[in-house]
Amino acid sequence: MRDEVSPFRIIRRIGDAPALRGSGTGETCPDLFELSNGDFAVIGTEATADLDPHLPSDAARADYERIVVITRDTLIRAKRDIPDA
């Protein structure tokens, strides 16, 4: 656990909860959240090592950034909650 206190908080889930998307336990699954500073947080499967070599030539990530994968269903169900601007 980090010692520092985050300057922002999760304010709402984007899309349906894992249980509504068919999670067997209803507790773990990819998830999307809107943060109090307007950014979004993603829970997904870490796939940096697998996908980093395949990034398009005009894409890059910093050493502290990770590539995570969420299911198509998770993103499609979140679409209605994602603001247009």
Steps between C-alpha positions, in 0.01 A plus 500: 500500500625848419579738784380807313138607491345527155378851412192357328239235564279262304166673459309246291519179302477535123275229361357196671640333811685170447206298636273648232757405234503137607791484743483170684588658833364846429816638655778489244499592134610786280348826619498872415466793741474877471727688737430824684756683284320396179743223403409133473648194672499153347524158662615253239740220426861622486630437148790742457762240411275338239365816336781756534697363201186530286411863573460711186801713408324816615418358847725479804473449873708629787687259728238554771208425262356154442283356225192330640232304319129517573234293332303635207179453700637716783570793268177466301295503821694804620440698180167644620671645811798657325449874452521644148718785622 
